[in-house]
Amino acid sequence: MVEHFNKPIFRAIGQAADRLGLETYVVGGYVRDLLLDRASKDIDVVAVGSGIALAKAVAEELNLKQEVKVFKNFGTAMLKQADWEVEFVGARKESYNRNSRKPIVEDGSLEDDQNRRDFSINAMAVCLNNERYGQLIDPFNGRQDLEKTLIKTPLEPSITFSDDPLRMMRAIRFASQLDFHLEDAAYEAIKKEKERIEIVSQERITDELNKIILSPKPSKGFKLLFNTGLLELIFPAMTKLYGVEYRDGKGHKDNFYHTLQVLDNISANTNDLWLRWAAILHDIAKPATKRFDKKQGWTFHGHEDLGARMVPKIFKQLKLPLDQKMKYVQKLVRLHLRPIALVKESVTDSAVRRLLFEAGEEIEDLMLLCSADITTKNPNRMKRYLRNFSLVEEKLKEVEQKDRLRNWQPPVSGETIMESFDIYPSKEVGLIKSAIREAILDGKIENNQEEALSLMFEEGKKLGLTPKNDL
């Protein structure tokens, strides 16, 4: 391992540690990612003694001008060197009260510190002291578990998860991020201890959930959440999508697994968290809108509108941001059927204009979501849908270039209408603006001020208004 720790930052930490007489190790994620050949600039350093004193000594060793950030309440310190971020902490021993995931912390040995780690792959340490520089200390065979692609707890998993229930989410997150699998004992322990998640704050749960969503193939994490019973506790609205109901020999697709397929499809093309959330929520209202008709079979009429109305409540429950990100997801959920509808019928300029008008800057993201939503297993139908979808995309580009409807602003403002007819704000102003908008979207007039003004006077006349110049 010595060859991996030749960078000046590690040598400086080792020299400062020797000067203070402190056993010192790089631990956790940096060692794991190094062995996985994953880039990492975050280094966790454990000293058997004062991590704060070591951080200050390292800053002196490197002649750093900036102050070391010290967090006395946590007994930690942090410093930045070039693009490295190093956190220092003293080796700790932990014990837990059942009603809290906050441990009682005492000074401890390296062994104590490794025992408290969540998983064997995160419990490896590399010594930075000169006598044992680069030596790997791996008491729980984390390196072997990396080779086996195994998520395993250092100690008995039920105790590990009961002590800190967030570790159940972290176990699934690592399995999803790294494409690893859970050790059988860990999997069964999560099923057994799942109710303990109730003592974890929603913010911490959602942080882990978002990391699962940002995995290369997030369906892996969601299937583990679902199969262990955690998903029902942290995101029950999603579990309601599960299952197929049959009536008169007719069944609908399983909307839970369909949603996971859409999520995987879109994740292959974007790392945008909120676009991935739109994929998760696009069909969220299907259980509430499910109806059976003897002629049509199963229908989910209006699920896009109800789904959009559900988005703020879900974001609030999950402590997701209630800002433009929420409105973005809401818009995509509301519009997600529109491009598909265009695929199924002859594409008119008017329909394309209306889609451009409503989607605005989100049109590309909407098209990406709708493309991901095509999950048919019938190869001929898939080929036909994708071919027609390409035609819609071409039509969108053509109409946008001609009519400039993205983030459309009316060529005639309400102020212009009021001034032209010498009137105050009123329903007539709204009626005229609406008539101009509809005429442009229907292609009856061009999207320019000259034609819009002409129509404005026509509509004003119908409403009994007199142009100001005629007074």
N, C-alpha and C positions, 0 to 999 in steps of 0.2 A: 504493500500500500504506500510505501515511502514515495514512490515516483509521483503519486497523485497529490502530494502535500509539499511540493517544492516552491510554491508561490510565496512571495515575501510576507504576506499577511500571516500565513501559518507559522513561518519561522519566527516572526516577531512575537506571536502569541506564546510559542514554546520558550523563547528566550526570556520573556517577561515572567512566565510561570516558573522557570528554573530560578530566576533571581529572587522570586518571592517564596520559593520552596513549596509550590502548590502543584499537586497532581492535576493535570489538565487534559481535557479530551474534547474533540469534535464529536458531537452525537446527533442521532436522529436523522432528520430528512436529508441533510447534506450527504451523509454517508450512504444512505439508501439510494439517493439519486445518482451519486457517483458510480455506484456499482451497477445501476441500471443504464448508465451512460446518458443520463438526462442532465441538461444544463441547470445549474442552480447558483445563485449569488447570495443566498441567505445561509448564514453559518450559525449554528447553535453551539456554544462552548460551555462545558461544565467544568468547574473547578472544585476540587475537594477543599473547600474553604470559602473565602469571599470572592464571589464573581465580580462584585463592584470594584474591589481593590485590584483585581487582575485587569479589568477593563481600563482603569486609569494608568496602570503600568504599561499596558500595550500602547496606549495613546502616547506615552512618553517615548517608548521604544521607536515608534514610527514618526515622532516629532509632529504629531497632529496638532493643528492650531485650534480646531473646533473642540468644544467641550464634550465630554462624554455625557450622554443622557442617562441619568440615574433614576430608577424607579424604586425608591426605598421600601414602599409598602410591599413590593413583590420580591425585593432582594435581587433585582436584575439591573443590568446596565446595557447600553447599546452604543455602538460607534459605527461610523461609516468610513470606509477607506476605498477611494476610487468608486467602483460600482459594486463593492462588497458591502453587505450589511451584516454586522456581527452582533449577536446577543450573548451576553455573559450571565451565568447564574451559578450559584453554589449548589453542589450536590445536595439532593433533598430526599427525605423520607416522608411519605404521606400516609395518613389514615383518614377515614371518611365517617361522617355521621349520615345515617340512612336518609335523613330528610333534606340533605343538601349535597350538591356535587362539588362544593368548595371544600378542599381537603384541609386537614390540620397538618401543618408543615413543620418539620424539624430538620436540622442539619443532618446530613447522612453521608454515606460512602458512595463510591461509584456503583457498587452493587445495589445499594438501596435505590439509587437514581434509575438504574436500568430496570429494576423490578417494577417501578411505578409507570413505566412507559406503556403506551396502549397496545402496540403490536411488536412482534419479534423483529420485523423489518425496520422498525423505528427505534429499536433498543440497542443497535450497534454503536460502538464508540471507537475512535482512533486516537491513540495517545500522541500528544505533542511535546512531551518532555524529552529532553535530549537522549536519555538512556534507552527509552523505548519508542523513539520517534517513528510514527507510521504504523505501529502495532495495532492490529484489529482486536478488539475485545468484544466477543460475540457469544455471550452465555446462553442465548436462546436459539442459536442456529438460524439467525436472521438471514445470513448469506445463503444458506441452503434453502430457506423458504422463498427467497427471491428467485432462485433457480426453479423451484417448484411452482412459482406464481401463486403463493399461498398467503392468505391473511390469517394470522394466528396470534392469539394473545400470549404474552410471556407467562402469565399465571393463569389460574383457573378462570375460564371466560365468564361464567355467571357472576363471579365476584368482581371481575374487571368491569363488566357492563353495569352491574348494580351500583358499584362505587361511583362511576361517572357514566351515566346513561348516554351522554353525547357520543361516547365511543362506539355505540351501535351504529349511529349515523356515519361516523368516520370510517368504520369498518367497511360499510357498503360504499362509501365514497371512494376509498382506496381501491376496492375491487372494481369499481366502475372506471375510475381514472386510469388504472394500470392494466386493466383487463385481467385481473387476478380472480381467484375464487376463494370463498370463505372455507376455512377448516370446518368439518362437520360439527365439531363441538361448539365452535363459535356461532355457527348458523343456528343450532338448536338453542344456544344460550340467548340469542337475540329474541327468538320466538318466546322463550320463557320470561325474559326480563323486559319485554317491550313496553309494558305499562309504566315502567320507571321513567320513560321519556317525559312524563308529565312534570317532572321537577326541573326540566331544562327550559330555559327561556326561549320564546318563539324566535327571537332574533338569531340565536345560535343555531337552532334547528334549520331556519331558512337559509342561513349562510352555508350550511352543509348541503342543503337541498340544491341551492344554486350551483355549487361545485359539482354535484352529480349531473345537473342539467348541462353543464359545460364540458362533461366528459366526451371523449371522441365518439362513443356509442352509448348515449344516456339510457337507452332501454334496459341495459344490463342492471344499472343501479335501481331503476324503477321496478323491475321484476323482483329484485331482492327485497326492496321495501314492501312490495305487495305480498310476496310469499311469506315473509316473516311476520306480517301483520302490522308493521310500523306505519305503512301508508294510510291505513284506515284511521290511525290515531292522529297523524300529522296533516293529512290532506284528504279527508273523507269524500269530498266532492269528486275527486278523481276516481276513487274506487267504485263509485256508483256507475261508472261507464262499463264496468266489467259484466260479462255474461251475455248469453244469447237466449232469446225467448222465441219459442215456436208457437204458431197458432194456425190451424188449418193447413199444416204442413209447410208453412212459410216461416222462415227465420230471418233475422237481420244479422249483420256482421257484429262481432264483438268490438265495441267501440273503444274499449280499454286498449286492446292490442293494436287496433287500427291507429289510435293516437300515438302509441309508442313507435309504430312504423313511420308515421308522419314526422315525429320528432327525430328519429334516426335519419330519415331522408333529408330533412332540412339541415341537420347538424353536419352532414357531409358537405354542405355548401356555405355554411356561415358559423362564425363563433359568437354571433350577437346573442347575448343572453335573452334579450326581450323578444327577439324574433323567435327564439326557441320557446319562450313562454307562450307566445301566440299559438305555436303549434300544439302545445299542451292543452290550451284552453279553447281551441277552435270548435270543438264539439262538446264542450263541457255541459251544455244545456240539453243534450239529446235525451238523457233519462227523463227530464221533466217534460219534454215535448213528444215523447214516444206515444204513438197511437196506432191502432190496427184497423185497417179498412179492408173489407172482403175483396174489393176490386183492386186496390192499389197495394195491399199488403201493409208492411210497416212504414210509417211516415214519421218525420221529425220536423214538421212544418214550423218555421219561425225559430228554430234553435239558434240561428246566427244572431237574431235580435235579442232573444232572452240571454244568450251567452254573453253578449256585449254588456248587458245590464248586470250580469253576475260578476263581471271582472272587478269592479271597485270593491265589492264585498269580500271577494277572495283575496285581493291584494291587502285589504285591511286586516283580515284574519291572519295572513301569513307575514304581516309586517313588511310587506314590499312597498316601495315608494309610491305615494299617491300623487305623482306629478305627471309630467309629460310622458314618462315611460309607461305609466298605467294607461294614459289616453291613447298612446301608440298601440299597445296591445289590444285595447278595446276597439279601436278602429279596424285593426286587421281581423279580429274575430267577427265583427259586424259585416265586413265586406268579403269574407273568405269564400263565399259561394258565387260571387259575381263573375269572376273570370271563368269558373267552371260552367256557369249558365251560358256564357258566350260561346264556349266550346260546343255546347249541345245544340245551338241554333245558328242560323245564318247571322253573321256578324255585321250589324249595321253601324254606320258612322255615329249615329245618335247614341246607341248603347255604349260604344267605346268612349265617346265624349263624356257621358255621364260617369263612367267608371274613372276616367282621368280626373274629372272634376272632384269626385268624392275622395279618391285615394290621394291625390296631390303628390307630395314628395315620397310617399310610402308606396308608390305604384310598383317599383321593382321588388320591394320586400313582399308585397301582396302577391305578386306573380310567383315569387319563390315559394311562398307558403302554399299557394294553390297547386303548383307543380308537385310539391312534396305530398300533397293530399291525394294524389292519384296513386292508389295502392292496389288496384285490381290485379288479381293473379292470372287473369285471362290475357295471354300475350297479344292476341289480335286487338282486343279492346284497348290495351295499354298503348299499342302502336298507333291506333286511331286517335286516342285522346291526345297523345303527345304531338302527333302531326297537326291536329286541329289547334292545339295549344300554341304551337309555333306560329300558326296563322294569326291567332289573336295577338301575340306579341308583336308581329310585324305590323298589324293594323294599328296597335297602340302607338308605335313609333311614327307611323305615317300620319295619323291624326294629330299627334302631339306636335310634330314639326309644322303642320299646317295651321292648327287652331290655337296652339299655345295655351292649353287649359290646365297645365300643372300649376298648383297653387294659384288658381284663377282669381283675379281681381276684376270686378265689374268695370267695363269701360266707361260707364256713367255712374257716378256716385249718388248717394242720397242727397248730399248737399247740392249737387247740380240740379237734381229734380226739384227740390224745394225752391231754389233760386229761379229756375226756369218758369215755374208756375206761381211764384210768390206765395208759397204755402208753408205752414209749419209742419213739424213731424206728425205724420198721420198714417192711417192704413193705406191711403192712396199711394204714398211713397213706396211702401212695401209691395203693393200690387204691381206697380210699374217696374220696380227692380226685379221682381219675380218673373214678369213677362219677358223682360230683356234676357234674363238668364236662360229661361226655357227656350226662347227663340234661338239663342246661340247654341245651346246643347242639341236642339233638334235640327240645326243646320239651316234654319230659315233665314238667318242673317249671319254675316261674318263677325268675328270677334274683334271689332274695331269701333272706335268712338263715333265715326260718321254714321254708320248704319244703326248703332245703338241710340244715338240722339234722334234720328228719324223715327225709330220705333217709339221712343219715349214720348214724342209729341202725339203720335197716333194713339197710344194707350191713354195719354192724358185727355185727349179729346173724347174718348169713349167714356171716361169717368166724369166728364163734364167740367174739366179743368180748362182754364184759359191761359195761354202762354203770356208771360209777363210783357213781351214786346207788343202784344195786341191790345194792351190796356189803353 
